[in-house]
Each structure stands twice: as C-alpha cells, then as structure tokens.
C-alpha cells in the first residue's frame, strides 16, 4: 500500500513539474541570422492587404503634411507624415486617405484623411526597420512621436520597447546617427538595450541583444 501511495505521489509531482515547465518562459536560442520581413500592408489599389486591417485611430490628430519617405521604406511612395503626435512614420496612400502602420503584431492600419497632394518619394538610402523583435522576445518600434524617457548617461532611444510595460529602448549615444542603433556588420544584427525613465535617472549600462527579426515597409 505504501509503495502505491509513493507511486501516486511521485506521479503527481512529475505531472506538476510538467505543467510548471510549460508555464515558465524558455529563453530563445540565438538566431543564426536576423530575419528580414518586408511588409506590404496596402495593395496597389489602396486596400489593406496581407492580413492587415483598418482600426480605430483613437483620437490621433489629423495629418498636416507627408513631406518625405518613411525611414522604414524599401520601396517608393511610402511616407512619413506629420505632426509627430500622429505617430505616422509608416504610411501608404489609399485614394483620399493615408493608411499608417505602427507595428507588425497588431496588424492594424490607422486611416487618416490625405493632407493634400503627395510628392513622389524614393526610399532612403539605408532604411531603418520600423519594428524589431529581439532574441529574448522583446518587441521594439520606432518612437512614432512617443516620449519613451531618457537616461542620466545621455544615451537616447531610437526604438521604444515593450510598450505599456517597463520602459526600455534601443539606444545610441547622444548626437550619434540613428542608423548606428543597429550593428548590421554580421549575419545577426545587434543592438544595445537599456532602461528609460526621468532624464537624471542612473540606469545600468545597456546590454547587447541580438535582433531575431526586423520589419521594413514595402509595396
């Protein structure tokens, strides 16, 4: 009888351990190379495409102008629009509207009235991904007019990470070109990530993280 009770107890312990193992996040393996994804969220006829759909703008201000290319564009006529508070750095034209994307995970396009005639624009010589997923699962996006915070060491965020949670950023030194935020010298891209908060807050030194996936905007 004692042996049977011990067997039942041992089985219960193993079962509980198995359940807990499923619940504990597992560290992601370092990628062999950073995955590059080009998002074509709007079709040539101005309709949402590829599983993307129009969502509520939630009070974003109207666009005043779309003067140049999106920093994430790898194809022509993808725009960055103003004001910054509209968070409209990745926008496609759609008849009388602009459809603007903030991140690839929600698959939501915010629709704005087109602010007049648009200039023809070519993509920048070196595009900046509009979103990154790091090797530990952290998700980061271009700031899109959002104040993500600062640091006492004067490093500044080029990307904001984990919106709605502890504020983190992909960082560069003050005055450094934003393109320096991502080291693209090898098959696995690398960034420096650190905490953000009030400007005078002394945080730990940034940590190097591999970029698992980077998203660009295309047609």
Secondary structure as UniProt FT lines:
FT   HELIX           2..23
FT   STRAND          35..39
FT   TURN            44..45
FT   TURN            50..51
FT   STRAND          53..55
FT   TURN            58..59
FT   STRAND          65..69
FT   TURN            71..72
FT   STRAND          78..82
FT   HELIX           84..86
FT   STRAND          91..94
FT   TURN            95..96
FT   STRAND          97..101
FT   STRAND          108..113
FT   STRAND          131..134
FT   TURN            135..136
FT   STRAND          139..142
FT   TURN            144..145
FT   TURN            152..153
FT   STRAND          156..161
FT   TURN            163..164
FT   STRAND          168..172
FT   TURN            174..175
FT   HELIX           178..181
FT   STRAND          182..183
FT   STRAND          190..195
FT   TURN            199..200
FT   STRAND          207..217
//
